[in-house]
Amino acid sequence: MSNEQRKTGSGFGALSTTADVLRGIDLTGRLAIVTGGYCGLGLETTRALVGAGAHVVVPARRPSAARQAVDGIGGVEVEELDLADLESVRDFGGRFLATGRSIDLMINNAGIMACPETRVGPGWEAQFATNHLGHHALVNRLWPAIERGGARVVSVSSNGHQLSDIRWDDVHFGRGYDKWQAYGQAKTANALFALHLDTLGRDAGVRAFSVHPGTISTQLGRHMSQQELADLADMISVSPTNSGWKTPGQGAATQVWAATSARLAGVGGVYCEDCDVADPAAPDTVLGSGVNAWATDPERAARLWKLSAELTGVDAFASGPAHRL
């Protein structure tokens, strides 16, 4: 099995925590990169991996805030990185590669949600640019270290992917902005990115996964008003398959499980939730369990990779100079 959406019988569930999924796992000598690993689920992930013995690099847009947040957690180093700025991505990638270290685990955790219309770089829509394009460029920049480590690469998607397929004719919302469709598109992109990276990287021993952490109250909702948060809570409560609210430790568990579980040996490209591989979503599911067909389509995944490489100018798998900015 390589990329089939089929449960593994992990023994864990929606209420499992990072401590549960890491029990008995020793990550001593392993190096992990966790983008945004200094707040919310990222901080929970950093703590959990360090607790299991890993050394964690935390790329952060606000390094001073990140250093304050991880103060007292041994085995963490903070580096500056702004995913919305391709020069910053290039600089971080260059600095890391210069150390000669390998990457064993990479968790693409950082992201923004439902922000007001914002343009970055050459006019890109900010959620697609930050959540997807920045991570696309980062993984491709770091590919030599990822390949050396035979890494697992985990991209944090969401059941928000059920809100939108990729808007192929208007990915940057030039014809009217909808913050929830933009969020949904970015989360679909996270899943498709993992699917195609797994296809490209599996022969090198690199496997990739996407995950839905669950519904957790974190700073990710900072752009939402109290009424919007209440409306979202109502949507979640009426969804027949949504597993409800989780603690940060429960929310971080699925990405930690995907990065470390022996159950996933020989598996890749799949979308996970509640510490297992997810089932396909039932038709018309909105903010519920399972993964939509548009987020597991290899043709869409290859098309998105090609588009992302063209937009960012970075593709570690292209021949010639195409992987250079």
TORKOL-4160 file (C-alpha; in steps of 0.2 Angstrom, whole numbers, padded with zeros to 4 digits, m for minus):
325
<pt num="1" X="0000" Y="0000" Z="0000"/>
<pt num="2" X="0007" Y="0017" Z="m0005"/>
<pt num="3" X="m0006" Y="0030" Z="m0005"/>
<pt num="4" X="m0023" Y="0022" Z="m0002"/>
<pt num="5" X="m0035" Y="0030" Z="0011"/>
<pt num="6" X="m0037" Y="0015" Z="0022"/>
<pt num="7" X="m0036" Y="0015" Z="0041"/>
<pt num="8" X="m0021" Y="0006" Z="0049"/>
<pt num="9" X="m0029" Y="0001" Z="0065"/>
<pt num="10" X="m0017" Y="0012" Z="0075"/>
<pt num="11" X="m0026" Y="0010" Z="0091"/>
<pt num="12" X="m0027" Y="0028" Z="0094"/>
<pt num="13" X="m0041" Y="0040" Z="0091"/>
<pt num="14" X="m0048" Y="0058" Z="0093"/>
<pt num="15" X="m0044" Y="0060" Z="0111"/>
<pt num="16" X="m0026" Y="0053" Z="0110"/>
<pt num="17" X="m0012" Y="0065" Z="0115"/>
<pt num="18" X="0006" Y="0067" Z="0109"/>
<pt num="19" X="0011" Y="0058" Z="0125"/>
<pt num="20" X="0001" Y="0043" Z="0119"/>
<pt num="21" X="0007" Y="0042" Z="0102"/>
<pt num="22" X="0025" Y="0044" Z="0107"/>
<pt num="23" X="0025" Y="0031" Z="0121"/>
<pt num="24" X="0040" Y="0020" Z="0119"/>
<pt num="25" X="0047" Y="0029" Z="0104"/>
<pt num="26" X="0065" Y="0036" Z="0106"/>
<pt num="27" X="0070" Y="0050" Z="0094"/>
<pt num="28" X="0087" Y="0052" Z="0101"/>
<pt num="29" X="0099" Y="0058" Z="0087"/>
<pt num="30" X="0085" Y="0063" Z="0076"/>
<pt num="31" X="0083" Y="0081" Z="0069"/>
<pt num="32" X="0066" Y="0088" Z="0066"/>
<pt num="33" X="0061" Y="0105" Z="0058"/>
<pt num="34" X="0044" Y="0112" Z="0064"/>
<pt num="35" X="0038" Y="0128" Z="0055"/>
<pt num="36" X="0029" Y="0139" Z="0067"/>
<pt num="37" X="0035" Y="0127" Z="0081"/>
<pt num="38" X="0033" Y="0141" Z="0094"/>
<pt num="39" X="0014" Y="0143" Z="0096"/>
<pt num="40" X="m0002" Y="0133" Z="0096"/>
<pt num="41" X="0000" Y="0116" Z="0089"/>
<pt num="42" X="0018" Y="0119" Z="0084"/>
<pt num="43" X="0023" Y="0122" Z="0101"/>
<pt num="44" X="0015" Y="0106" Z="0107"/>
<pt num="45" X="0023" Y="0097" Z="0093"/>
<pt num="46" X="0040" Y="0104" Z="0098"/>
<pt num="47" X="0038" Y="0100" Z="0116"/>
<pt num="48" X="0033" Y="0082" Z="0112"/>
<pt num="49" X="0047" Y="0079" Z="0100"/>
<pt num="50" X="0060" Y="0086" Z="0111"/>
<pt num="51" X="0053" Y="0075" Z="0125"/>
<pt num="52" X="0056" Y="0060" Z="0115"/>
<pt num="53" X="0074" Y="0065" Z="0112"/>
<pt num="54" X="0074" Y="0074" Z="0095"/>
<pt num="55" X="0083" Y="0090" Z="0092"/>
<pt num="56" X="0071" Y="0103" Z="0084"/>
<pt num="57" X="0074" Y="0117" Z="0073"/>
<pt num="58" X="0060" Y="0130" Z="0074"/>
<pt num="59" X="0060" Y="0142" Z="0059"/>
<pt num="60" X="0050" Y="0158" Z="0064"/>
<pt num="61" X="0044" Y="0174" Z="0057"/>
<pt num="62" X="0046" Y="0182" Z="0074"/>
<pt num="63" X="0062" Y="0174" Z="0081"/>
<pt num="64" X="0062" Y="0184" Z="0097"/>
<pt num="65" X="0044" Y="0179" Z="0101"/>
<pt num="66" X="0049" Y="0161" Z="0097"/>
<pt num="67" X="0064" Y="0161" Z="0108"/>
<pt num="68" X="0054" Y="0167" Z="0122"/>
<pt num="69" X="0041" Y="0154" Z="0119"/>
<pt num="70" X="0053" Y="0139" Z="0119"/>
<pt num="71" X="0064" Y="0146" Z="0133"/>
<pt num="72" X="0067" Y="0131" Z="0145"/>
<pt num="73" X="0064" Y="0118" Z="0132"/>
<pt num="74" X="0081" Y="0110" Z="0129"/>
<pt num="75" X="0086" Y="0104" Z="0112"/>
<pt num="76" X="0078" Y="0118" Z="0102"/>
<pt num="77" X="0086" Y="0131" Z="0090"/>
<pt num="78" X="0076" Y="0145" Z="0082"/>
<pt num="79" X="0080" Y="0152" Z="0065"/>
<pt num="80" X="0072" Y="0167" Z="0056"/>
<pt num="81" X="0060" Y="0162" Z="0042"/>
<pt num="82" X="0045" Y="0171" Z="0034"/>
<pt num="83" X="0036" Y="0159" Z="0023"/>
<pt num="84" X="0027" Y="0173" Z="0013"/>
<pt num="85" X="0044" Y="0180" Z="0007"/>
<pt num="86" X="0054" Y="0169" Z="m0005"/>
<pt num="87" X="0070" Y="0177" Z="m0001"/>
<pt num="88" X="0068" Y="0173" Z="0017"/>
<pt num="89" X="0065" Y="0155" Z="0012"/>
<pt num="90" X="0080" Y="0155" Z="0001"/>
<pt num="91" X="0091" Y="0162" Z="0015"/>
<pt num="92" X="0085" Y="0150" Z="0028"/>
<pt num="93" X="0087" Y="0135" Z="0016"/>
<pt num="94" X="0105" Y="0141" Z="0012"/>
<pt num="95" X="0110" Y="0143" Z="0030"/>
<pt num="96" X="0103" Y="0126" Z="0035"/>
<pt num="97" X="0111" Y="0117" Z="0021"/>
<pt num="98" X="0128" Y="0125" Z="0025"/>
<pt num="99" X="0128" Y="0115" Z="0042"/>
<pt num="100" X="0128" Y="0099" Z="0032"/>
<pt num="101" X="0115" Y="0091" Z="0043"/>
<pt num="102" X="0102" Y="0079" Z="0038"/>
<pt num="103" X="0083" Y="0081" Z="0041"/>
<pt num="104" X="0074" Y="0066" Z="0049"/>
<pt num="105" X="0057" Y="0074" Z="0052"/>
<pt num="106" X="0049" Y="0089" Z="0044"/>
<pt num="107" X="0032" Y="0096" Z="0049"/>
<pt num="108" X="0025" Y="0110" Z="0039"/>
<pt num="109" X="0014" Y="0117" Z="0053"/>
<pt num="110" X="0014" Y="0136" Z="0051"/>
<pt num="111" X="m0001" Y="0144" Z="0043"/>
<pt num="112" X="m0014" Y="0158" Z="0043"/>
<pt num="113" X="m0033" Y="0156" Z="0043"/>
<pt num="114" X="m0047" Y="0167" Z="0037"/>
<pt num="115" X="m0037" Y="0183" Z="0036"/>
<pt num="116" X="m0043" Y="0199" Z="0028"/>
<pt num="117" X="m0038" Y="0200" Z="0010"/>
<pt num="118" X="m0019" Y="0202" Z="0010"/>
<pt num="119" X="m0007" Y="0202" Z="m0004"/>
<pt num="120" X="0011" Y="0196" Z="m0003"/>
<pt num="121" X="0026" Y="0195" Z="m0015"/>
<pt num="122" X="0021" Y="0198" Z="m0032"/>
<pt num="123" X="0002" Y="0200" Z="m0027"/>
<pt num="124" X="m0001" Y="0183" Z="m0022"/>
<pt num="125" X="m0016" Y="0179" Z="m0010"/>
<pt num="126" X="m0008" Y="0177" Z="0007"/>
<pt num="127" X="m0016" Y="0161" Z="0013"/>
<pt num="128" X="m0011" Y="0151" Z="m0003"/>
<pt num="129" X="0006" Y="0159" Z="m0002"/>
<pt num="130" X="0010" Y="0157" Z="0016"/>
<pt num="131" X="0002" Y="0140" Z="0019"/>
<pt num="132" X="0006" Y="0132" Z="0003"/>
<pt num="133" X="0019" Y="0141" Z="m0009"/>
<pt num="134" X="0031" Y="0145" Z="0006"/>
<pt num="135" X="0031" Y="0127" Z="0011"/>
<pt num="136" X="0033" Y="0121" Z="m0007"/>
<pt num="137" X="0048" Y="0132" Z="m0009"/>
<pt num="138" X="0055" Y="0127" Z="0008"/>
<pt num="139" X="0054" Y="0109" Z="0006"/>
<pt num="140" X="0062" Y="0110" Z="m0011"/>
<pt num="141" X="0076" Y="0121" Z="m0005"/>
<pt num="142" X="0080" Y="0109" Z="0009"/>
<pt num="143" X="0078" Y="0093" Z="m0002"/>
<pt num="144" X="0097" Y="0088" Z="m0001"/>
<pt num="145" X="0095" Y="0087" Z="0018"/>
<pt num="146" X="0078" Y="0079" Z="0017"/>
<pt num="147" X="0084" Y="0066" Z="0005"/>
<pt num="148" X="0100" Y="0062" Z="0016"/>
<pt num="149" X="0089" Y="0059" Z="0031"/>
<pt num="150" X="0076" Y="0049" Z="0022"/>
<pt num="151" X="0064" Y="0060" Z="0031"/>
<pt num="152" X="0045" Y="0060" Z="0034"/>
<pt num="153" X="0037" Y="0076" Z="0028"/>
<pt num="154" X="0021" Y="0080" Z="0036"/>
<pt num="155" X="0010" Y="0095" Z="0030"/>
<pt num="156" X="m0004" Y="0101" Z="0041"/>
<pt num="157" X="m0020" Y="0102" Z="0031"/>
<pt num="158" X="m0037" Y="0103" Z="0039"/>
<pt num="159" X="m0055" Y="0097" Z="0036"/>
<pt num="160" X="m0056" Y="0115" Z="0030"/>
<pt num="161" X="m0050" Y="0108" Z="0013"/>
<pt num="162" X="m0068" Y="0103" Z="0011"/>
<pt num="163" X="m0073" Y="0121" Z="0008"/>
<pt num="164" X="m0064" Y="0123" Z="m0009"/>
<pt num="165" X="m0055" Y="0113" Z="m0022"/>
<pt num="166" X="m0040" Y="0122" Z="m0031"/>
<pt num="167" X="m0047" Y="0137" Z="m0041"/>
<pt num="168" X="m0036" Y="0134" Z="m0056"/>
<pt num="169" X="m0042" Y="0149" Z="m0066"/>
<pt num="170" X="m0040" Y="0161" Z="m0051"/>
<pt num="171" X="m0029" Y="0154" Z="m0037"/>
<pt num="172" X="m0025" Y="0172" Z="m0031"/>
<pt num="173" X="m0044" Y="0178" Z="m0030"/>
<pt num="174" X="m0041" Y="0192" Z="m0042"/>
<pt num="175" X="m0060" Y="0191" Z="m0046"/>
<pt num="176" X="m0067" Y="0194" Z="m0028"/>
<pt num="177" X="m0060" Y="0187" Z="m0011"/>
<pt num="178" X="m0068" Y="0175" Z="0000"/>
<pt num="179" X="m0058" Y="0171" Z="0016"/>
<pt num="180" X="m0065" Y="0154" Z="0019"/>
<pt num="181" X="m0064" Y="0148" Z="0001"/>
<pt num="182" X="m0046" Y="0155" Z="0001"/>
<pt num="183" X="m0042" Y="0145" Z="0017"/>
<pt num="184" X="m0050" Y="0129" Z="0010"/>
<pt num="185" X="m0040" Y="0131" Z="m0006"/>
<pt num="186" X="m0024" Y="0132" Z="0004"/>
<pt num="187" X="m0028" Y="0117" Z="0014"/>
<pt num="188" X="m0032" Y="0107" Z="m0001"/>
<pt num="189" X="m0016" Y="0113" Z="m0008"/>
<pt num="190" X="m0007" Y="0106" Z="0008"/>
<pt num="191" X="m0014" Y="0089" Z="0005"/>
<pt num="192" X="m0010" Y="0088" Z="m0014"/>
<pt num="193" X="0007" Y="0094" Z="m0010"/>
<pt num="194" X="0010" Y="0079" Z="0001"/>
<pt num="195" X="0003" Y="0068" Z="m0011"/>
<pt num="196" X="0014" Y="0073" Z="m0025"/>
<pt num="197" X="0030" Y="0075" Z="m0014"/>
<pt num="198" X="0027" Y="0057" Z="m0009"/>
<pt num="199" X="0026" Y="0051" Z="m0027"/>
<pt num="200" X="0043" Y="0061" Z="m0031"/>
<pt num="201" X="0052" Y="0056" Z="m0015"/>
<pt num="202" X="0048" Y="0038" Z="m0011"/>
<pt num="203" X="0062" Y="0031" Z="m0021"/>
<pt num="204" X="0074" Y="0041" Z="m0011"/>
<pt num="205" X="0066" Y="0034" Z="0005"/>
<pt num="206" X="0056" Y="0050" Z="0008"/>
<pt num="207" X="0038" Y="0048" Z="0013"/>
<pt num="208" X="0025" Y="0063" Z="0014"/>
<pt num="209" X="0008" Y="0064" Z="0023"/>
<pt num="210" X="m0005" Y="0077" Z="0026"/>
<pt num="211" X="m0015" Y="0079" Z="0042"/>
<pt num="212" X="m0031" Y="0086" Z="0049"/>
<pt num="213" X="m0027" Y="0090" Z="0068"/>
<pt num="214" X="m0045" Y="0093" Z="0073"/>
<pt num="215" X="m0054" Y="0108" Z="0080"/>
<pt num="216" X="m0043" Y="0117" Z="0093"/>
<pt num="217" X="m0044" Y="0134" Z="0100"/>
<pt num="218" X="m0027" Y="0142" Z="0096"/>
<pt num="219" X="m0021" Y="0159" Z="0089"/>
<pt num="220" X="m0025" Y="0153" Z="0072"/>
<pt num="221" X="m0042" Y="0161" Z="0074"/>
<pt num="222" X="m0035" Y="0178" Z="0078"/>
<pt num="223" X="m0042" Y="0186" Z="0063"/>
<pt num="224" X="m0060" Y="0181" Z="0067"/>
<pt num="225" X="m0072" Y="0191" Z="0077"/>
<pt num="226" X="m0082" Y="0184" Z="0092"/>
<pt num="227" X="m0097" Y="0182" Z="0081"/>
<pt num="228" X="m0087" Y="0173" Z="0068"/>
<pt num="229" X="m0080" Y="0161" Z="0081"/>
<pt num="230" X="m0097" Y="0158" Z="0087"/>
<pt num="231" X="m0104" Y="0154" Z="0070"/>
<pt num="232" X="m0089" Y="0142" Z="0066"/>
<pt num="233" X="m0093" Y="0133" Z="0083"/>
<pt num="234" X="m0111" Y="0131" Z="0077"/>
<pt num="235" X="m0106" Y="0124" Z="0060"/>
<pt num="236" X="m0095" Y="0112" Z="0069"/>
<pt num="237" X="m0108" Y="0107" Z="0081"/>
<pt num="238" X="m0121" Y="0102" Z="0068"/>
<pt num="239" X="m0108" Y="0093" Z="0057"/>
<pt num="240" X="m0113" Y="0074" Z="0060"/>
<pt num="241" X="m0095" Y="0068" Z="0058"/>
<pt num="242" X="m0085" Y="0081" Z="0066"/>
<pt num="243" X="m0076" Y="0074" Z="0082"/>
<pt num="244" X="m0078" Y="0090" Z="0091"/>
<pt num="245" X="m0066" Y="0101" Z="0100"/>
<pt num="246" X="m0048" Y="0095" Z="0106"/>
<pt num="247" X="m0035" Y="0101" Z="0118"/>
<pt num="248" X="m0019" Y="0107" Z="0110"/>
<pt num="249" X="m0010" Y="0090" Z="0115"/>
<pt num="250" X="m0024" Y="0080" Z="0106"/>
<pt num="251" X="m0023" Y="0092" Z="0091"/>
<pt num="252" X="m0004" Y="0090" Z="0089"/>
<pt num="253" X="m0005" Y="0071" Z="0091"/>
<pt num="254" X="m0010" Y="0067" Z="0073"/>
<pt num="255" X="0005" Y="0076" Z="0065"/>
<pt num="256" X="0017" Y="0068" Z="0078"/>
<pt num="257" X="0009" Y="0051" Z="0074"/>
<pt num="258" X="0011" Y="0054" Z="0056"/>
<pt num="259" X="0030" Y="0059" Z="0058"/>
<pt num="260" X="0034" Y="0044" Z="0069"/>
<pt num="261" X="0022" Y="0029" Z="0068"/>
<pt num="262" X="0029" Y="0012" Z="0063"/>
<pt num="263" X="0011" Y="0009" Z="0057"/>
<pt num="264" X="0015" Y="0020" Z="0042"/>
<pt num="265" X="0031" Y="0011" Z="0036"/>
<pt num="266" X="0028" Y="0008" Z="0017"/>
<pt num="267" X="0014" Y="0020" Z="0017"/>
<pt num="268" X="0014" Y="0038" Z="0010"/>
<pt num="269" X="0004" Y="0052" Z="0002"/>
<pt num="270" X="m0011" Y="0049" Z="0013"/>
<pt num="271" X="m0022" Y="0061" Z="0023"/>
<pt num="272" X="m0023" Y="0057" Z="0041"/>
<pt num="273" X="m0035" Y="0062" Z="0056"/>
<pt num="274" X="m0037" Y="0057" Z="0074"/>
<pt num="275" X="m0020" Y="0048" Z="0073"/>
<pt num="276" X="m0024" Y="0036" Z="0059"/>
<pt num="277" X="m0026" Y="0037" Z="0040"/>
<pt num="278" X="m0043" Y="0045" Z="0036"/>
<pt num="279" X="m0057" Y="0037" Z="0026"/>
<pt num="280" X="m0064" Y="0046" Z="0011"/>
<pt num="281" X="m0077" Y="0059" Z="0015"/>
<pt num="282" X="m0095" Y="0056" Z="0012"/>
<pt num="283" X="m0103" Y="0066" Z="m0001"/>
<pt num="284" X="m0107" Y="0084" Z="0003"/>
<pt num="285" X="m0097" Y="0083" Z="0020"/>
<pt num="286" X="m0092" Y="0101" Z="0026"/>
<pt num="287" X="m0080" Y="0102" Z="0041"/>
<pt num="288" X="m0082" Y="0084" Z="0045"/>
<pt num="289" X="m0072" Y="0068" Z="0045"/>
<pt num="290" X="m0064" Y="0061" Z="0030"/>
<pt num="291" X="m0055" Y="0068" Z="0015"/>
<pt num="292" X="m0063" Y="0074" Z="m0001"/>
<pt num="293" X="m0058" Y="0066" Z="m0018"/>
<pt num="294" X="m0051" Y="0083" Z="m0024"/>
<pt num="295" X="m0038" Y="0082" Z="m0011"/>
<pt num="296" X="m0032" Y="0065" Z="m0015"/>
<pt num="297" X="m0032" Y="0066" Z="m0034"/>
<pt num="298" X="m0014" Y="0062" Z="m0041"/>
<pt num="299" X="m0018" Y="0072" Z="m0057"/>
<pt num="300" X="m0023" Y="0088" Z="m0047"/>
<pt num="301" X="m0007" Y="0085" Z="m0036"/>
<pt num="302" X="0004" Y="0085" Z="m0051"/>
<pt num="303" X="m0004" Y="0100" Z="m0059"/>
<pt num="304" X="m0002" Y="0110" Z="m0043"/>
<pt num="305" X="0016" Y="0105" Z="m0041"/>
<pt num="306" X="0019" Y="0111" Z="m0059"/>
<pt num="307" X="0010" Y="0128" Z="m0055"/>
<pt num="308" X="0019" Y="0130" Z="m0038"/>
<pt num="309" X="0036" Y="0127" Z="m0046"/>
<pt num="310" X="0032" Y="0140" Z="m0060"/>
<pt num="311" X="0026" Y="0153" Z="m0047"/>
<pt num="312" X="0041" Y="0150" Z="m0035"/>
<pt num="313" X="0054" Y="0146" Z="m0047"/>
<pt num="314" X="0059" Y="0131" Z="m0036"/>
<pt num="315" X="0059" Y="0113" Z="m0040"/>
<pt num="316" X="0072" Y="0101" Z="m0033"/>
<pt num="317" X="0066" Y="0088" Z="m0045"/>
<pt num="318" X="0068" Y="0098" Z="m0061"/>
<pt num="319" X="0083" Y="0096" Z="m0072"/>
<pt num="320" X="0094" Y="0111" Z="m0076"/>
<pt num="321" X="0093" Y="0128" Z="m0067"/>
<pt num="322" X="0074" Y="0128" Z="m0064"/>
<pt num="323" X="0076" Y="0125" Z="m0045"/>
<pt num="324" X="0085" Y="0141" Z="m0043"/>
<pt num="325" X="0077" Y="0158" Z="m0039"/>
